[in-house]
Amino acid sequence: MFSKIFTFLYLAQQFSVLNGCGLVKFSNDSYFFHIQENFTISLSVTNISSPFILELRPSWDQVQFSQNNIQITDDREIDIEITVDIQYIYQLEALCLDGSKEETVLATTSLIVARPDKEQSLQIKFGYFMNVFLVFVMFCLGTNLDHKIIFSYMKRPIGPVIGILSQFIGMPLASYLIGYIFLRDQEYARFGLLLVGCSPGGTASNFWTIFFQGDLNLSVTMTFCSSVASLGLSTLWIWALGSQFLNNNSSIANHIPYSKIFISILSLVFPVSLGMLFKYKKPEIATKLWKYGRPVCLVFVLVSLSFGIYINRSFFSLVEYTHVISAIMLSLAGFAVGALSAFIGRLNKAQIIAVSIETAIQNPSAAFLIMQTTIGSPYSDIGSLPVISYIACAKGPPMLLALIIFKTVQYIRRRRKETKGTNDTSLVESNPGDTVTKQIQNGGRENIGYQN
């Protein structure tokens, strides 16, 4: 079988020679350089039987050549200077144009274009800064966790168990399947999506749970449990599922430092435990830290967001519809898996909302930092595309739109109830102060549907 393949390739090669195209060979199988750098590639042309035009065609038109559409009349060595404006992994083809309508591909090579060294250094420093900031945020999250509430849920851990199973079985498998469907030929983008699917829950899910009137205590408990569980489960899933498609190319697999990923996850889990211990020892100081730490966190978020947009400004040029679709599909899968699992587990409405949000709104910031600080450019830039898309989808305008719709529906229902209540009580004389007094005496339980 292999002899037939080699024979076919040899005949195809001889056909191109007889057809006048000759043989073209790049000096390297791949070239690595930086954006806006004048880089020279070399190729040789041999076995010319008749003149032809040699054209270099990149997979993306961001590559500029010092010369192209070169007239070839004899065997020669050619040096071509190229520049690229956006970091990416380009495929470059050398084509034969001999006047016929058909184009013959004579040789291919890869152009691995990275950020400039200064920008990469700045990005790494920004990543370390964000790591320190994230450690502070996780510590503050720990000071806001009540160990009594967590222990009370642990005595009957149906909700947390359902949440953990949804988060660390449903989401990793969903991210792997969605990546297989939409990002099969983009290993690093697929790996970035897998990082999101294997990430634990974050503080954002707690806030969204409050907005959508879910069970905050369950959400906080799940955040803590998923953070601890991620120490082993996240790394395990990344290795188990990532190796399925990364091992196909050893050069890609060698760029995945699993030990660094484990250390990055550990640096997020440990501060939560320290924060809880600090609250247990110094509850008053912990309360003040959480109170005054939130404005500081907000400032840091705004600064990091602005700087993050600048440092990743190429996202808008690199992102493709497959990255956005895969991010949307993973987010929707998280909501569906969480809600369905909680419903099957016979949890109440508030708990279903909490599990659904906690499962869907992972901690993509952790995935982004892991990608940026452990893998170099341009691999990290490509891998971050679905991660940034997921941040925009799971925490951005779609969630705000869903919240507006949710609040609007609530407002309409409340107005209908008030109108119906006014019509019903208009026929009966009653003291309007009795209802208010009764609500105050019952702690407002009638209005919020409180259940013992």
PyMOL commands that set and color helices and strands:
alter all, ss='L'
color gray80, all
select helices_A, chain A and resi 2-18+117-144+147-155+158-182+187-197+203-211+216-246+250-253+258-281+283-311+315-318+321-344+349-360+364-374+379-395+397-425+432-441+445-448
alter helices_A, ss='H'
color red, helices_A
select strands_A, chain A and resi 23-26+30-34+39-46+52-58+63-65+70-72+76-84+88-97+104-114
alter strands_A, ss='S'
color yellow, strands_A
deselect
rebuild
show_as cartoon
